[in-house]
Amino acid sequence: MDQISATPGVAGQPGGPEFGRMIEALRTVQAAITGAAPPPEVSAEVGAILETVAGALEPYLVGEDEQLSGHRDDLPGRGQPLLPPLWLDERDETHLRGRVTFDRFHLGGNGAAHGGAITVLFDEMLGRLANAGRNRARTKYLQVEYHRITPLDTELRVEAKIARVEGRKRFLTCALYDGEHLTADAEGLFVELLPGQP
Ligand SMILES: CCCCCCCC/C=C\CCCCCCCC(=O)SCCNC(=O)CCNC(=O)[C@H](O)C(C)(C)COP(=O)(O)OP(=O)(O)OC[C@H]1O[C@@H](n2cnc3c(N)ncnc32)[C@H](O)[C@@H]1OP(=O)(O)O
């Protein structure tokens, strides 16, 4: 993926508001399935509906460059269901600030968000910033610390900064807050790709 579009789509066109609604519904389904203990007949019925859903989309399978998911900057988490719904409110080439809410789909245990889901958020934040107005770079390492549990169903603040740039190396930091409380933070190294690196 080399480009993402910040332009809201046009109703009636691929990538219009209908697409955003579908992704939102998928997020709702992910949380509902994760949190449910349905009787077998309901599991069977929902499973069959989801097989129908997958079948409805199958004729429209496209390559990575043409897919809409992940390419939509006007949708939370770029419209990529792997990412928790993230809204970026401030952004320049040195910092990013946004809001994110984890839900039941992102549960680790005992009401806390899964540490891996938090790491996905940090990789996204640092990746977005590392690539803002610069040549492409990829994560070399991402070191995460969990300071206290990250609650579900709570709007959290997330901030990323460039710490320093040394040649191809971009060192960045990211922090996640529940109100005034730091729940997790990370330091990452992104390395600018050489010609020919995928
Ligand atoms: C995502 C692509 C960009 C798209 C941009 C589109 C626009 C924006 C749109 C949408 C935003 C999307 C946002 C997505 C974000 C997601 C990001 C990810 O998750 S990326 C996937 C996970 N990461 C990998 O799969 C990397 C796999 N690894 C590699 O490909 C290579 O290892 C690579 C390119 C990272 C580096 O490989 P080498 O061989 O070119 O470089 P070496 O020699 O290892 O290191 C370079 C320098 O770094 C130092 N270095 C290496 N490891 C170090 C370490 N642990 N600590 C300190 N320095 C280290 C070395 O000493 C060297 O330093 P010296 O240049 O000589 O000064």
PDBQT file of the ligand as one rigid body, heavy atoms in Angstrom, charges set to zero:
ROOT
HETATM    1  C1  LIG A 201       4.672  -0.259   5.673  1.00  0.00    +0.000 C 
HETATM    2  C2  LIG A 201       5.406   0.141   4.456  1.00  0.00    +0.000 C 
HETATM    3  C3  LIG A 201       5.356   1.587   4.197  1.00  0.00    +0.000 C 
HETATM    4  C4  LIG A 201       4.118   2.023   3.517  1.00  0.00    +0.000 C 
HETATM    5  C5  LIG A 201       4.025   3.545   3.439  1.00  0.00    +0.000 C 
HETATM    6  C6  LIG A 201       2.796   3.988   2.728  1.00  0.00    +0.000 C 
HETATM    7  C7  LIG A 201       2.399   5.406   3.064  1.00  0.00    +0.000 C 
HETATM    8  C8  LIG A 201       1.601   5.456   4.351  1.00  0.00    +0.000 C 
HETATM    9  C9  LIG A 201       0.336   4.705   4.219  1.00  0.00    +0.000 C 
HETATM   10  C10 LIG A 201      -0.153   4.030   5.237  1.00  0.00    +0.000 C 
HETATM   11  C11 LIG A 201       0.510   3.887   6.547  1.00  0.00    +0.000 C 
HETATM   12  C12 LIG A 201       0.677   2.470   6.856  1.00  0.00    +0.000 C 
HETATM   13  C13 LIG A 201       1.275   2.297   8.218  1.00  0.00    +0.000 C 
HETATM   14  C14 LIG A 201       1.595   0.846   8.363  1.00  0.00    +0.000 C 
HETATM   15  C15 LIG A 201       2.567   0.655   9.451  1.00  0.00    +0.000 C 
HETATM   16  C16 LIG A 201       2.981  -0.784   9.548  1.00  0.00    +0.000 C 
HETATM   17  C17 LIG A 201       4.470  -0.868   9.608  1.00  0.00    +0.000 C 
HETATM   18  C18 LIG A 201       4.886  -2.310   9.607  1.00  0.00    +0.000 C 
HETATM   19  O1  LIG A 201       4.350  -3.073  10.340  1.00  0.00    +0.000 OA
HETATM   20  S1  LIG A 201       6.091  -2.840   8.516  1.00  0.00    +0.000 SA
HETATM   21  C19 LIG A 201       6.003  -4.623   8.719  1.00  0.00    +0.000 C 
HETATM   22  C20 LIG A 201       6.848  -5.118   9.835  1.00  0.00    +0.000 C 
HETATM   23  N1  LIG A 201       8.252  -4.926   9.504  1.00  0.00    +0.000 N 
HETATM   24  C21 LIG A 201       8.843  -5.668   8.575  1.00  0.00    +0.000 C 
HETATM   25  O2  LIG A 201       8.291  -6.553   7.963  1.00  0.00    +0.000 OA
HETATM   26  C22 LIG A 201      10.301  -5.342   8.329  1.00  0.00    +0.000 C 
HETATM   27  C23 LIG A 201      11.101  -6.567   7.962  1.00  0.00    +0.000 C 
HETATM   28  N2  LIG A 201      12.505  -6.219   7.930  1.00  0.00    +0.000 N 
HETATM   29  C24 LIG A 201      13.047  -5.650   6.854  1.00  0.00    +0.000 C 
HETATM   30  O3  LIG A 201      12.421  -5.501   5.820  1.00  0.00    +0.000 OA
HETATM   31  C25 LIG A 201      14.457  -5.199   7.030  1.00  0.00    +0.000 C 
HETATM   32  O4  LIG A 201      15.026  -5.763   8.189  1.00  0.00    +0.000 OA
HETATM   33  C26 LIG A 201      14.536  -3.646   7.138  1.00  0.00    +0.000 C 
HETATM   34  C27 LIG A 201      14.122  -3.005   5.803  1.00  0.00    +0.000 C 
HETATM   35  C28 LIG A 201      13.684  -3.099   8.281  1.00  0.00    +0.000 C 
HETATM   36  C29 LIG A 201      15.984  -3.224   7.440  1.00  0.00    +0.000 C 
HETATM   37  O5  LIG A 201      16.816  -4.087   6.717  1.00  0.00    +0.000 OA
HETATM   38  P1  LIG A 201      18.213  -3.599   6.134  1.00  0.00    +0.000 P 
HETATM   39  O6  LIG A 201      19.003  -4.847   5.881  1.00  0.00    +0.000 OA
HETATM   40  O7  LIG A 201      18.004  -2.700   4.979  1.00  0.00    +0.000 OA
HETATM   41  O8  LIG A 201      18.839  -2.716   7.271  1.00  0.00    +0.000 OA
HETATM   42  P2  LIG A 201      19.779  -3.148   8.494  1.00  0.00    +0.000 P 
HETATM   43  O9  LIG A 201      21.174  -3.195   7.944  1.00  0.00    +0.000 OA
HETATM   44  O10 LIG A 201      19.252  -4.347   9.193  1.00  0.00    +0.000 OA
HETATM   45  O11 LIG A 201      19.614  -1.919   9.479  1.00  0.00    +0.000 OA
HETATM   46  C30 LIG A 201      19.682  -0.577   9.015  1.00  0.00    +0.000 C 
HETATM   47  C31 LIG A 201      20.292   0.254  10.115  1.00  0.00    +0.000 C 
HETATM   48  O12 LIG A 201      19.561   0.023  11.341  1.00  0.00    +0.000 OA
HETATM   49  C32 LIG A 201      20.475  -0.441  12.372  1.00  0.00    +0.000 C 
HETATM   50  N3  LIG A 201      19.779  -1.405  13.220  1.00  0.00    +0.000 N 
HETATM   51  C33 LIG A 201      19.243  -2.575  12.855  1.00  0.00    +0.000 A 
HETATM   52  N4  LIG A 201      18.695  -3.173  13.889  1.00  0.00    +0.000 NA
HETATM   53  C34 LIG A 201      18.882  -2.360  14.955  1.00  0.00    +0.000 A 
HETATM   54  C35 LIG A 201      18.527  -2.427  16.311  1.00  0.00    +0.000 A 
HETATM   55  N5  LIG A 201      17.833  -3.480  16.797  1.00  0.00    +0.000 N 
HETATM   56  N6  LIG A 201      18.881  -1.404  17.123  1.00  0.00    +0.000 NA
HETATM   57  C36 LIG A 201      19.570  -0.324  16.635  1.00  0.00    +0.000 A 
HETATM   58  N7  LIG A 201      19.936  -0.194  15.334  1.00  0.00    +0.000 NA
HETATM   59  C37 LIG A 201      19.598  -1.217  14.524  1.00  0.00    +0.000 A 
HETATM   60  C38 LIG A 201      21.620  -1.093  11.602  1.00  0.00    +0.000 C 
HETATM   61  O13 LIG A 201      22.799  -1.135  12.394  1.00  0.00    +0.000 OA
HETATM   62  C39 LIG A 201      21.730  -0.143  10.431  1.00  0.00    +0.000 C 
HETATM   63  O14 LIG A 201      22.377   1.018  10.900  1.00  0.00    +0.000 OA
HETATM   64  P3  LIG A 201      23.347   1.885   9.981  1.00  0.00    +0.000 P 
HETATM   65  O15 LIG A 201      22.535   2.354   8.776  1.00  0.00    +0.000 OA
HETATM   66  O16 LIG A 201      24.470   0.949   9.562  1.00  0.00    +0.000 OA
HETATM   67  O17 LIG A 201      23.790   3.015  10.867  1.00  0.00    +0.000 OA
ENDROOT
TORSDOF 0
